């Protein structure tokens, strides 16, 4: 079962939620985790959402509005380029709390190849650098004036971890993982009569598009190192001892476990996850048999 564009959003507040989480960290609404699905088959085809008509049409429409290309050359429908255009449209009041602590009232947002970068341009000072694959949630302001930033905690694999993160006021709030623990980045309109400002739709669009990039990079990461290792990197699961559990992908090669042994371990994990799906009634007997043959064919 592949991911749809709506699968990346909280059904209640509309914010981005990492595919492995079983509830929205911002509002607490329950949702279906795709952790078991990714364990069976890591390729959930999230990258294909870049070319989904709802995405490309929206990118073209918003990019046209922000770039003012009423005539002349073609308007890009490329997601990363469109996000960079609107993110750079104004300066923000930025604040980082949690694992990092920083603030700026004249921050600019840059969309890098692998990370969301917030910096001041004069003087040149980096406020925050958040790799896309470490983003757990993105909440945005609503049209009725509601601000983002509530914190309900992380729900993963049936376990709820409230985590010591306070609410953070902002128009766009990004929750991310780091080796030092969880952190939150808040972006908001700057205060002042002459400061350029944006409405809630600006932040909703940024949050939606940034969420697609974050999910695609997360999928690339868990495909490379294995879903359990990716969950451990995010602080959702206990750390994995590379010597005791070589895992899959890059981690298996660096642990010296050998390609065949790593592949056998990946197949075993996929079969166990598939069995769990059947026990929970999430796949039919026919789907179970077909997927089991597919997994065993890897050996």
Phi, psi and omega in degrees: 000114185275160182280140176256163180304320181291339180293341181274351186249147174293132181292346183260304185258350176082002180284164177285140177227131179305138184303337182278344186278143181263005177199158179285125180294339182276309185250350177084001180295135180289150177207168181276124175283143177255019181298312180295322178299315181293330177293325178286314180214104186300334184277094177270005176059040178293324181302330181295342178295339178300330183255009179293133184308321179298329180282308184297322179294320179291320178300316180297315182298313183288320179297323178298318181294319184279328182269349178058033177274076182288335179208170178099225187295164181292151178264133183292144172248011181282125188302311183298319179293319178296319179296319179298324181296311183282329180295327183270008185287339181205168175268151188237158165272113187243146178213137178239132178227166179099239181296331176237158176225118179197162180202153177202144176256007180220054186265148175239146182253129178241137177260100181277184179293322184235354188212156169272122184242129177244126183212160168266142183268332181216101003283159181289109183216125179279127180270317182201150174226114185241106175303137183302323185286355178260359182284126181261329182199153176221119178249147182227161179294157180248163183294337180277009177096359179291137180266156177275167170126355176296156182227119180252350181098171184262135175241119182215130175054041177079005182244135178254129178239106183297327179057144184277062178244120181282163171302150182224119184285132178183168175273336175216124181235123181252124175259130185220161178258150176211165178304334180272356181123189182286148175222161178225137178243125179247132173243139181211163174299139175289147177277151178130149183295321185265001182286135176292136184232163179223151179278174180303329181295331176299312183285327177296319179294314177303314181297318181294313182289320178297325178296323178294316177298316181298316181294320180295317179290326176296318178297319178298322181290312182289336174292323182285319187248350183101148186293323180293320180293321178296318178298322178293322178298328181275356182081011180277330182234160179299151178303149181255131176280114184300326181290323182278330183220089184297339176071216184226172173059224184302320182297322180294320182292320182284337181279350178075022182279349181088143183299317183294317181295319180296318181295320178297320178295321179294320179295317179299315180296321180293320179295320179296319179294321179296319179297322178296322178295320180291319179299323180280357179077022184268349175227149177281168178299322179294317178296320180299312182296318181295315180292324179296318177297320180297317180293315181295336180293345178289335183287000000 
